[in-house]
């Protein structure tokens, strides 16, 4: 099948002559000069040094700062950005940190894996009481992870709930979200009645209540790796799973906040994409948007649109060896005028991922191509939008021995400096 010509444009220029570079590497391989291949790879990375509008704000210093960047940054009430690193830190259980728009970085808390839990993978949520809430995927009183509350001013942290495998689920990997009722909603990736994870609701001072136990059978999903998204009316949550469904590549689901009306809206397949790689995000047009890591017409992931009724359409299909990138990952971020911002893990001019913008009519813009250098690569998680910039994190930096990643910002495409962490606008 012949793929349609992708619609995209470049913000700035390609940092390295990709096609010329590939031909040079291929020629060296043909004549048996592997050392020259290595030299070319290093030269490619060296020539990819980012320039404005991309700015490096912080390089994680492991183990003190932690490593293993999670689902991106969240804007706090004081204008700083907050996030977690899943690994290392002073006590070995990961860290929570704050960073401001100038790159001033502070480790707020080092998690104690023996007392509190460890490996915070999901995004923090800035709650209505002024605190930050998040989940740890390991440890806790029952070894299945926990929910914590943190003060954004001094990092004081309190464990509020520990998950019980069979009754509530185990190993929450996605973040939690607060509904208009003040209750928090999320998923566990394992455990529950069928050991395929759960959707839960929880409020401080209460036990977690399971809204759905995933069965991974009869078309149901299983193994949800991401959190949930509130409906516009606050009466339901929408989410995705990594397994289950018609092709065992996940489903899109909906369930009422009271646990009623659970339904599978769509199974992921080769047409709309496979392996959902980010939470859904609700836009002003009333539709949800999300990425898949593989599948689609180009075989390397998609950006799709979901209506509240469950109709799905593909906005963009990623292809291999494209400047746009491949394998998108992380929750999309909403901009003005229907713009969607996101990142890819691989591909792009330097094969280490990209930052992209996708307009409502499907025009793709490459904003930045990451390289295997000290500025960071393998970005994941959402981009926080504030002060006219997009702020994000990378998982790695350096070559040929990658180490902990970075915090960066890049000037967004359209005018305006509204502050948001990617929620509905």
C-alpha positions as CSV (number, residue, x, y, z in Angstrom):
1,X,0.0,0.0,0.0
2,X,1.3,3.4,-0.9
3,X,1.2,5.8,2.0
4,X,-0.1,9.3,1.5
5,X,2.5,12.1,1.6
6,X,2.8,13.3,5.2
7,X,2.0,16.9,5.9
8,X,4.7,18.5,8.0
9,X,7.0,21.4,8.1
10,X,10.2,22.1,10.1
11,X,10.7,24.7,12.8
12,X,14.3,25.8,12.2
13,X,16.6,23.6,10.1
14,X,17.7,20.0,10.3
15,X,20.7,19.9,12.6
16,X,22.5,17.2,10.7
17,X,22.3,16.1,7.0
18,X,20.4,12.8,7.7
19,X,20.4,11.4,4.2
20,X,24.1,12.3,3.5
21,X,25.0,10.9,6.9
22,X,23.2,7.5,6.3
23,X,24.9,7.2,2.9
24,X,28.3,7.8,4.5
25,X,27.7,5.2,7.2
26,X,26.5,2.6,4.6
27,X,29.6,3.3,2.5
28,X,31.9,2.7,5.4
29,X,30.2,-0.6,6.3
30,X,30.5,-1.7,2.7
31,X,34.3,-1.2,2.7
32,X,34.7,-2.7,6.2
33,X,35.6,0.4,8.2
34,X,33.7,0.1,11.5
35,X,35.9,2.6,13.3
36,X,35.0,5.2,10.7
37,X,31.3,4.4,11.3
38,X,31.8,5.1,15.0
39,X,33.5,8.4,14.2
40,X,30.6,9.4,11.9
41,X,28.1,8.5,14.6
42,X,29.9,10.7,17.1
43,X,30.2,13.5,14.6
44,X,26.5,13.3,13.9
45,X,25.8,13.7,17.6
46,X,28.3,16.6,17.9
47,X,26.7,18.5,15.1
48,X,23.3,18.3,16.6
49,X,23.9,20.8,19.4
50,X,20.5,22.5,20.0
51,X,20.2,26.2,19.6
52,X,17.4,28.6,20.4
53,X,14.5,28.2,20.8
54,X,15.5,25.0,22.7
55,X,17.1,25.6,26.1
56,X,18.7,23.3,28.6
57,X,17.6,24.1,32.1
58,X,19.0,21.3,34.3
59,X,21.1,18.1,34.0
60,X,20.1,15.5,36.5
61,X,23.0,14.6,38.8
62,X,22.5,10.9,39.7
63,X,22.2,9.5,42.2
64,X,21.4,12.7,44.2
65,X,18.8,14.1,41.9
66,X,17.4,10.7,40.9
67,X,17.0,9.3,37.4
68,X,14.3,7.6,35.4
69,X,12.1,10.6,34.5
70,X,8.4,10.0,34.9
71,X,5.4,11.3,33.1
72,X,6.6,14.9,32.8
73,X,6.2,18.1,34.7
74,X,3.2,19.7,36.4
75,X,2.8,23.4,37.1
76,X,2.4,24.2,40.8
77,X,0.5,27.0,42.5
78,X,3.8,28.9,43.0
79,X,4.8,28.9,39.3
80,X,7.4,26.2,39.7
81,X,7.3,22.8,38.0
82,X,7.1,19.6,39.9
83,X,7.9,16.0,39.0
84,X,9.4,12.7,40.2
85,X,12.3,10.5,39.2
86,X,11.6,6.8,39.7
87,X,15.1,5.7,40.6
88,X,18.1,6.4,42.8
89,X,18.1,9.5,45.0
90,X,19.7,9.6,48.5
91,X,17.7,6.7,49.8
92,X,17.4,4.6,46.6
93,X,13.7,5.0,46.2
94,X,13.5,7.9,43.7
95,X,13.0,11.6,44.3
96,X,10.5,14.4,43.9
97,X,11.8,17.7,42.8
98,X,10.9,21.3,41.8
99,X,12.5,23.4,39.0
100,X,11.6,27.0,38.0
101,X,11.6,28.6,34.6
102,X,15.2,29.7,35.0
103,X,16.4,26.1,35.8
104,X,16.8,26.6,39.6
105,X,16.5,22.9,40.8
106,X,15.6,21.6,44.2
107,X,15.2,18.0,45.4
108,X,12.2,18.2,47.6
109,X,12.1,14.6,48.9
110,X,14.0,11.3,48.6
111,X,11.7,8.3,49.0
112,X,12.6,5.7,51.5
113,X,11.8,2.3,49.7
114,X,11.6,0.4,53.1
115,X,9.1,2.8,54.7
116,X,7.3,4.9,52.1
117,X,7.6,2.9,48.9
118,X,9.6,3.6,45.7
119,X,9.5,4.1,41.9
120,X,7.1,7.0,41.3
121,X,6.3,6.8,37.6
122,X,3.1,8.8,37.2
123,X,2.6,12.5,37.0
124,X,2.0,14.5,40.1
125,X,-1.3,16.3,40.5
126,X,-1.6,19.8,42.0
127,X,-4.7,19.4,44.1
128,X,-7.4,21.8,45.3
129,X,-6.0,21.9,48.8
130,X,-2.6,23.3,47.5
131,X,-0.8,20.0,48.0
132,X,0.8,17.7,45.5
133,X,-0.4,14.1,45.3
134,X,1.2,11.1,43.5
135,X,1.6,7.4,43.6
136,X,4.5,5.0,44.2
137,X,4.4,1.7,42.3
138,X,6.4,-0.4,44.8
139,X,6.8,-0.8,48.5
140,X,4.3,0.5,51.0
141,X,2.7,-1.5,53.8
142,X,1.6,-4.3,51.5
143,X,4.3,-4.2,48.9
144,X,1.9,-2.9,46.2
145,X,2.6,0.8,46.1
146,X,1.0,3.8,47.8
147,X,-0.5,7.2,47.5
148,X,1.4,10.2,49.0
149,X,0.8,13.8,49.7
150,X,3.6,16.4,49.5
151,X,3.9,20.0,50.4
152,X,5.3,22.0,47.5
153,X,7.0,24.5,49.8
154,X,9.2,22.2,51.8
155,X,8.7,18.7,50.4
156,X,7.1,17.3,53.6
157,X,5.6,14.0,52.6
158,X,3.0,11.7,54.1
159,X,1.9,8.3,52.9
160,X,-1.9,8.3,52.9
161,X,-2.8,4.9,51.5
162,X,-1.1,1.5,50.7
163,X,-2.7,-0.7,48.1
164,X,-3.8,-4.3,48.8
165,X,-3.2,-6.5,45.8
166,X,-6.3,-8.6,45.5
167,X,-8.8,-6.1,46.9
168,X,-7.7,-2.9,45.3
169,X,-4.9,-3.6,42.8
170,X,-1.2,-3.3,42.8
171,X,1.6,-1.3,41.2
172,X,0.0,2.0,40.0
173,X,2.2,3.2,37.1
174,X,0.0,6.1,35.9
175,X,-0.6,9.3,37.8
176,X,-3.9,10.1,39.6
177,X,-6.3,12.9,38.7
178,X,-8.7,14.9,41.0
179,X,-12.3,15.1,40.0
180,X,-14.6,18.1,40.6
181,X,-15.9,16.1,43.6
182,X,-12.5,16.3,45.2
183,X,-12.0,12.6,44.9
184,X,-8.9,11.1,43.2
185,X,-9.0,8.6,40.4
186,X,-6.4,6.3,38.9
187,X,-5.4,2.8,37.8
188,X,-3.3,-0.1,39.1
189,X,-1.4,-2.1,36.5
190,X,-1.6,-5.4,38.3
191,X,-3.7,-7.1,41.0
192,X,-7.4,-6.9,41.5
193,X,-9.8,-9.8,41.3
194,X,-8.3,-11.1,38.0
195,X,-4.7,-9.9,38.5
196,X,-5.0,-7.6,35.4
197,X,-5.3,-4.3,37.2
198,X,-8.0,-2.0,38.3
199,X,-9.6,1.4,38.0
200,X,-10.0,3.0,41.5
201,X,-11.3,6.1,43.3
202,X,-9.8,7.3,46.6
203,X,-10.2,10.2,49.0
204,X,-8.0,11.1,52.0
205,X,-9.1,9.2,55.1
206,X,-10.8,6.5,53.0
207,X,-9.9,3.1,51.5
208,X,-9.6,2.9,47.8
209,X,-12.8,1.7,46.1
210,X,-12.4,-0.3,42.9
211,X,-14.6,0.9,40.0
212,X,-13.6,-1.9,37.7
213,X,-11.5,-5.1,37.8
214,X,-9.9,-5.7,34.4
215,X,-10.4,-9.3,33.2
216,X,-8.3,-9.5,30.0
217,X,-11.0,-11.6,28.5
218,X,-14.1,-11.3,26.4
219,X,-12.9,-8.1,24.8
220,X,-11.9,-6.4,28.1
221,X,-8.6,-4.8,28.6
222,X,-5.8,-5.5,31.0
223,X,-2.5,-4.1,32.4
224,X,-3.3,-0.3,32.3
225,X,0.0,1.6,32.3
226,X,-1.5,5.1,32.3
227,X,-3.9,7.0,34.4
228,X,-7.4,8.2,33.6
229,X,-8.9,11.4,32.3
230,X,-12.1,13.0,33.6
231,X,-15.1,13.5,31.3
232,X,-16.3,17.1,30.7
233,X,-19.2,16.7,33.1
234,X,-17.1,15.0,35.8
235,X,-19.3,11.9,35.9
236,X,-17.0,9.4,34.2
237,X,-13.4,8.7,33.6
238,X,-11.8,7.5,30.3
239,X,-8.6,5.5,30.0
240,X,-6.5,3.1,28.0
241,X,-4.9,-0.3,28.7
242,X,-1.8,-1.9,27.2
243,X,-3.2,-5.4,26.9
244,X,-6.5,-7.0,26.0
245,X,-9.0,-6.3,23.3
246,X,-9.3,-7.7,19.9
247,X,-5.6,-7.9,19.1
248,X,-4.3,-8.0,22.7
249,X,-2.9,-4.5,22.2
250,X,-5.1,-2.7,24.6
251,X,-8.5,-1.0,24.7
252,X,-10.1,2.4,25.3
253,X,-12.6,2.3,28.2
254,X,-15.0,4.4,30.0
255,X,-16.5,4.0,33.5
256,X,-18.7,6.1,35.7
257,X,-17.2,7.7,38.8
258,X,-19.6,5.7,40.9
259,X,-18.5,2.4,39.2
260,X,-21.5,2.0,36.9
261,X,-21.7,1.9,33.1
262,X,-18.3,0.4,32.4
263,X,-17.7,-0.1,28.7
264,X,-15.0,-0.8,26.2
265,X,-15.3,1.9,23.5
266,X,-12.7,0.6,21.1
267,X,-9.9,-2.0,20.8
268,X,-6.6,-0.8,19.5
269,X,-5.8,-2.3,16.1
270,X,-3.5,-1.9,13.1
271,X,-5.7,0.9,11.8
272,X,-5.8,3.3,14.7
273,X,-2.6,2.1,16.3
274,X,-1.4,-0.4,18.9
275,X,0.0,0.0,22.4
276,X,-1.4,3.2,23.8
277,X,1.6,5.2,25.0
278,X,0.0,8.2,26.8
279,X,-3.1,9.2,28.8
280,X,-6.0,10.7,27.0
281,X,-6.3,14.5,27.1
282,X,-9.7,16.3,26.8
283,X,-9.7,19.3,24.5
284,X,-12.1,22.3,24.2
285,X,-13.8,20.7,21.2
286,X,-15.1,18.0,23.6
287,X,-12.9,15.2,22.1
288,X,-10.1,13.2,23.6
289,X,-6.7,12.9,22.0
290,X,-3.9,10.3,22.6
291,X,-0.9,8.6,21.1
292,X,0.0,4.9,20.3
293,X,3.6,3.7,20.1
294,X,3.2,1.4,17.1
295,X,0.8,0.4,14.4
296,X,-1.2,2.7,12.1
297,X,-0.7,3.2,8.4
298,X,3.0,4.0,8.9
299,X,3.6,1.2,11.5
300,X,5.4,3.4,14.0
301,X,2.5,4.9,16.0
302,X,-0.3,7.3,15.7
303,X,-2.0,10.4,17.1
304,X,-5.8,9.6,17.3
305,X,-9.0,11.5,18.2
306,X,-11.7,9.9,20.3
307,X,-15.2,11.3,20.5
308,X,-17.2,10.9,23.8
309,X,-19.3,8.4,22.0
310,X,-16.3,6.2,21.2
311,X,-15.7,7.1,17.5
312,X,-12.0,7.1,16.7
313,X,-10.1,8.7,13.8
314,X,-6.4,9.0,13.1
315,X,-4.9,12.4,12.9
316,X,-1.3,11.4,12.0
317,X,0.6,8.1,11.4
318,X,4.3,8.0,12.1
319,X,6.7,6.3,9.7
320,X,10.2,5.0,10.0
321,X,13.2,7.2,9.1
322,X,11.2,10.4,9.2
323,X,12.2,13.8,10.4
324,X,8.9,13.9,12.3
325,X,10.1,11.0,14.5
326,X,8.5,7.7,15.4
327,X,7.0,6.0,18.5
328,X,5.2,8.9,20.2
329,X,5.1,8.7,24.0
330,X,3.5,10.6,26.8
331,X,0.4,12.6,27.3
332,X,-0.2,15.2,24.6
333,X,-0.3,18.9,25.6
334,X,-3.0,21.3,24.4
335,X,-2.1,24.6,22.9
336,X,-4.1,27.5,21.6
337,X,-6.2,27.1,18.4
338,X,-6.4,23.3,18.7
339,X,-2.7,22.7,18.5
340,X,-1.4,19.5,20.1
341,X,2.2,19.2,21.3
342,X,4.1,16.0,22.0
343,X,7.3,14.0,21.9
344,X,8.6,10.9,20.1
345,X,11.0,8.5,21.6
346,X,12.9,7.7,18.5
347,X,13.3,8.9,14.9
348,X,13.9,12.4,13.8
349,X,16.9,13.9,12.1
350,X,19.3,12.3,14.7
351,X,17.3,9.1,15.5
352,X,16.8,10.1,19.1
353,X,13.3,11.5,19.1
354,X,11.6,14.8,18.5
355,X,9.3,17.5,19.8
356,X,6.4,18.0,17.5
357,X,3.3,20.2,17.0
358,X,0.1,18.9,15.3
359,X,-2.6,21.2,14.1
360,X,-6.3,20.4,14.1
361,X,-6.1,20.0,10.3
362,X,-3.3,17.4,10.6
363,X,-0.3,19.6,9.7
364,X,2.8,18.3,11.5
365,X,5.6,20.6,12.6
366,X,9.0,19.3,13.8
367,X,10.0,21.7,16.6
368,X,13.2,20.0,17.7
369,X,15.2,16.8,17.0
370,X,17.0,15.3,20.0
371,X,20.6,14.0,19.6
372,X,22.7,11.7,21.7
373,X,24.4,14.5,23.5
374,X,24.5,16.4,26.8
375,X,21.2,18.2,26.0
376,X,19.3,15.0,26.5
377,X,17.3,12.5,24.4
378,X,14.5,9.9,24.7
379,X,12.0,12.4,26.0
380,X,8.8,11.1,27.4
381,X,5.8,12.4,29.4
382,X,3.8,15.5,28.8
383,X,5.1,18.9,28.1
384,X,4.0,21.6,30.6
385,X,3.0,24.9,28.9
386,X,3.7,28.2,30.6
387,X,5.4,31.6,30.1
388,X,5.3,31.1,26.3
389,X,7.3,27.9,26.5
390,X,6.9,24.2,26.7
391,X,8.8,22.5,29.5
392,X,9.8,18.9,29.6
393,X,12.2,16.2,30.6
394,X,14.5,13.6,28.9
395,X,15.4,10.2,30.2
396,X,19.0,10.1,29.0
397,X,21.9,12.3,28.0
398,X,25.5,11.8,26.8
399,X,27.2,9.4,24.4
400,X,28.4,6.7,24.2
401,X,27.6,6.0,27.9
402,X,24.2,7.7,28.6
403,X,23.5,8.9,32.1
404,X,20.6,10.6,33.8
405,X,18.5,13.0,31.6
406,X,17.7,16.7,31.6
407,X,15.0,19.4,32.0
408,X,14.5,21.6,29.0
409,X,12.2,24.3,27.6
410,X,11.4,25.2,24.0
411,X,9.5,28.2,22.8
412,X,6.0,27.2,21.6
413,X,4.7,28.0,18.1
414,X,1.7,30.2,18.7
415,X,1.4,33.5,20.6
416,X,0.2,33.7,24.2
417,X,1.7,32.8,27.5
418,X,-1.2,31.0,29.3
419,X,0.0,28.6,31.9
420,X,-1.2,25.0,31.9
421,X,0.1,21.5,32.3
422,X,-1.8,20.0,29.4
423,X,-5.4,19.9,30.8
424,X,-8.5,21.0,29.0
425,X,-8.4,24.6,27.8
